[in-house]
């Protein structure tokens, strides 16, 4: 089985695939035009985020049996078109779920205790204890929206802080466990003091957390988004902060992460967010740890080899 890898991957991927008997062409610098020209030679492709796998791509991929996404999100892949062609689709949320959960916890604790601001002030010889008085997590009600891999792992960690954890997932039923209590979205809006998003980007979730959604929350909340930035646009975040609906926002993802291409509306709202001590940013790295870089490979190789095993012959000398 011939596999094309078109994004930069941890070096462990090639020997993992080789041990399973696959022939791999590692081309992290390949262009879209080159992919379209050569994809008909391959049964499998492994991608991260280089290009859209759309109808134009699939029309050329005449031998393709699987697409493997090195990560959790599938928003750059035309999933319906892929499944219509009976092409297997693999992703690896199991590989970075721990990383995302830990990152979300780190951002939340930092924001609730003003660590970024306090650090800057002390470096500037400002010693403001009262202005940096923190807020404790213990006893807070936390609403998790999306109870898949990362939502579940986040629940485990935040439950350990003595929080009351509620979880809503449109596509799951009867999933209450020792970490979280299944609930409705309305219950989260009514009770939550901390809200964390763990949802994919779809037509339903795109701009889901708009100004009206934030207005639905009864309490002012600490808001965490490690899913997709388009779910909570800049203008909605600005409005919610100005109204006091958001006490603090932890943003690992942005509505538009190509910062040189922001629209005028996006530029204005983003400038407000960057100047606010109530916002903590990171550059879409919640799932990017040294450990997850390897674990994602392990997950993908296991899924590929379980579905498309290759017989590897071994010659033994007497």
Secondary structure, DSSP 8 states (H G I E B T S, - for coil): -EEEE-S---THHHHHHHHTT-EEEE-TT--HHHHHHHGGG-SEEEESSSS-B-HHHHHH-TT--EEEESSS--TTB-HHHHHHTT-EEE--HHHHHHHHHHHHHHHHHHHHTTHHHHHHHHHTT---SGGG-----TT-EEEEE--SHHHHHHHHHHHTTT-EEEEE-TT--S---SS-EE--HHHHHHH-SEEEE-----TTTTT-S-HHHHHT-SS-EEEEE-S-GGGS-HHHHHHHHHTTSEEEEEESS-S---GGG--HHHHHHHHHHHT-TTEEE--S-TT--HHHHHHHHHHHHHHHHHHS----------
